[in-house]
Amino acid sequence: MALIKKQFDLDRFWKSVGESDQPVLLSDYDGTLAPFVVNRNQAVFYPGVGERLQKITNDTRTRLVVVTGRSVRDLIPLLSLEPLPEIWGCHGAERHFPDGRHHEIAIPEASRKMLEAASKWAESEGLLSRTELKPHSLAFHWRGLNTAHAGQIAAKIVGRWKPELDQAGLTLLEFDGGLELKTADVNKGLAVRRIIDELESSTPVAYLGDDRTDEEAMSVMTVNQLKVLVREELRQTRADLHLVPPGELLAFLDQWVTATG
C-alpha cells in the first residue's frame, strides 16, 4: 500500500471515516474488485473481496456504491452481495438502488440508431461474439487476442465509425481490453459528481478504480477525498494511493471495516 501523493493526510482521512455517520465507498468493478478474464461473464470478485464487502454492507455505517461501465443487468449476477449495493451502470447512465428502484438516462435517437447500426455492422464483420450492446454504448472486447489481431480490429472500428461519431453524439472510449462506442454526455466523472453533490461537504469519500474511465471519476473529487488506484503496476494517475490487488486491496477493505465498525 503506497501513498503516491505525500501531501495527502491518510491518517486524517481514516479518522474522518471513523467519525462519520455514513462514509461513502465508491468502486469500479472490473480490474478493481474483480480480475480481468477473457470471458467477462465469469469475472467474479478476487478471493476474499466479496466477504469483506458483505461485512461492510452488514456491519458498518458505509454507503457502498459500484460505479461501472457494465450495464446493471450484466453486473448483478456477478455480485454475491445481499442486499445489492447501489449501482451506477453504463458509466453512469443507469442508477440502481438497493431497494430495487432503477433510473436510466434517455438515449438520444441519433445515438441509439448509430449503436444499432454498429451492432449490425459488427455481425457482418464476424465480430458479434466480441461485442456487448448496452443501453448507451457498444463495447468491442478483444481480451485474449494477440496484439496484432487486436490492433486490426481496433483499426477497423476506428476507420468505420470515427468519422460519424460527432453527428450521433457518440465518442470512442479506449478501455483495458477493448474499445467502446458510447454516448458522449455520460461518463464516470459526471456520475461521481452527482453522488458527491448529494452529500454533506464533510462526508468522507473514497473511490477505487484501475483504468482511464476511473481517472474521469477521480478528476471531480476534492483534495480531501481519497482516490485509490488498484492495479498491479503504478502508472500516471490522479490517485493518492496505490494498491496492488488482491492483497493490498483486502488490507484496505479490512482497514475500512475497522474504521467504521
N, C-alpha and C positions, 0 to 999 in steps of 0.2 A: 504494500500500500504506500504509494509515493505521492507526496504533495508536490504538484507541479508549480503552482503559484505560491511562493513562500509568504506573500503578504496576506494570504487567506488565513484567518484565525479559526482553525479547525476545532480547537478546544472550546472556543466561544460558541461555535455552531452547535456542537453536541450539547452544551449547556442549555442553549435555547430550545433544542429539540426536547430535552428532558422537562423543561418548564412549560412547554406549550400545551394547550388544551387539545389541539389536533394538528400535529405537524403533518406535512404533506410529502409523500414519497412518490415521485413520478419516475416511470421507467419505460424505455423501449423494450421490445421483446426479443426479436431475432438478433443473435450476436451479442446480446446483453444478458438476458435471463436464460437464454437457450442457445446452444451452439448451432452454427450453420450446418446444415446437412443437405445432401443432394435432393432428397425428397422432402420438400418443405412441409408436407403434411405429417411428417414424423419428427418435427423439431420440438422436442419436449424440453422441459427445464433441465439445466445442469443438475446432477445429483445433489440433493440437499437444499436446493433453492426453493422448491415447492413447499417443503416442510417449514422453512423459515418464513416464507411469505404467508403461509397459513397461520403461523403463530403471530405474525404482525397483524393479520386480519382479526384474529380471535382475541388476542391478549393485550393489545396496545391501543392507544388512542389515535392511531395513524389513519389518515385518509390515503389509501393506496390507489394509484391511477396508472394504467398502462396506456402509453401513447405509441401507436404502432402504424406502420404502413399497411399492414394486413387489414382486410375487412373484419369487422366484428364477427360476422358469421364464420369465417375461417379460423379465427383465433380461439373462440370459445371452446371448441373440442380439445384444444391443447392445454387449456388452463385447468389444472387439477385443484382448483380452489373453490371453497364453499363457505359463504356466498362468493359469487364472482366480484372482482373489484370493478371500479369504474373503468370503462374502456373508451378511449378515443381512437377510432379506427380510420383507415384510409387517409392517414396523415392529418386527421382532424375533421374530415368531412362527416364522420359519424360520431355520435356520443351515446354510449350505452351505460345506463345507471345500474347499480346493484339491485334495485327493485324491479328491473325489467323494462323501465321506460327507455325508449330509443328515439333519438332525434337525428335527422340527416339533412345536410345542406342540399338544396335542389341543384341539379347539374344543368348548366346552360344547354339549350337544344343543339347548338353548333358543336359543343364538346361531345355530347352524347353521340351524335351522328358520326363524328370522326372516330370515336373509340369503337363504335360498331363496325365501321369500315375497316379499321385497323385489325380488328379481330378476324374479319373475313379474309383480309389480306394475309394474315398470319397462317390461316388454314390453307390458303392457296400456295403458300411458300413452304408448307410442311413444318411449320413452327408451332402449331396449335398445342402440342403436348408441352411446350415450354412457355406458354402464356398463361397469365392469370388475369381474368377480366374482373375488375372490381367496380363498385358504384361510380367512382370518379377517375378511374385510371385503367390502363392495361400494362401489366408488367411482363417483360420478357426475361426469363431466367436461363442462365447458362452455366450454373454451378456444376462442376464435374467434367466440363468440356475442356480440351486443351486450349491454350491461349490463342492459337491461330484460328481455330474454329469459332471461338467466342468473338474474336475480332471481326471475322467475316459476317457473323450475324449482326453485330453492332453496326458495322458499316452499312449493311443492307437496310436496317431500321432507320438510321440517320438519313441516308440518301433518299429513302422513300417519304419519310414523314416530316423531317425538319422544315422543309420549305412551306408547309401548310399549317404549322403549329399556331402562329400568331392569330390567324384568322379564325381559328376554332377555340381560342382561349386556352390552349394547352402548352405544356412545356415538356422537355425531355429531362428526366432525372436519372443520374447515374447512381446506382447503389451497389453494395458489395454482392456481386454475383449476377448483375443484370442491368437493364435499362427500363425505365418506366415512362410511358406517355400518361401525363396526369394533368388535371385542371390546374391552371397557373395560380389561381387565387386561394388555394388551400395548401397549407404546409404545417409542419410540427411547431414552427415558431408561433404562428397565429393561434394554434390550439393551446400551447402553453401560456401565451399571453392572456387568452380568455380565462384559463384556470386561475392564473395569478391575480387577475383583475377582480375575481370573486372573493379574494382573501383579504383579511386584515394585513396591513403592511408589515406587521411584526411576526407574521406566521413563518416559521422556518420551512424552507422548501429545498429538497434535493432532487436532482434529475440524473438518472443513469442512462448512458447511451454509448453506442460504439461507432456510428458512421456519420456521413456528411449530413444526412437529414437530421441527426441529433444535434449537430452544430447549429442548425437553424433554431432549435428549441433553446439551446444554451445562450444564443445571441440575445434573447429577450429577457434574460434573468439578471437580477441585480448583483452587485459585488458581494452581498451578504448571503446570497442563495448558493448552495453548493452544487457545482457542476462536476459530474464524475464521468470520466472516460473509462469504459470497461472493454478492454481488448488486450490481446497478447502483447502487441508491440506498441510503444508510445509513438505518436505522430503529432504533427502540428495541430493544436486544438485550443478551444476556448475554455476547456475544463480546468478545474482547480486541483483535481485529484485523479490519479491513475490507478485502476485496479486490474490485476491480471486474473482472469477467471480460470477455474471456478474458485480457487482457494481464497483469494483476497476478496472476491465478491461475497462469499459466505461469511468471512470475518466482518465485513462491513454490515451485512444484514444482522449478524449477531450483535454488533455494537448498537445498531438501531433498536433492536429488541431490548437490550439492556437500558438504553437511554429512555425508552418510552414505556417500559413495563411498570 
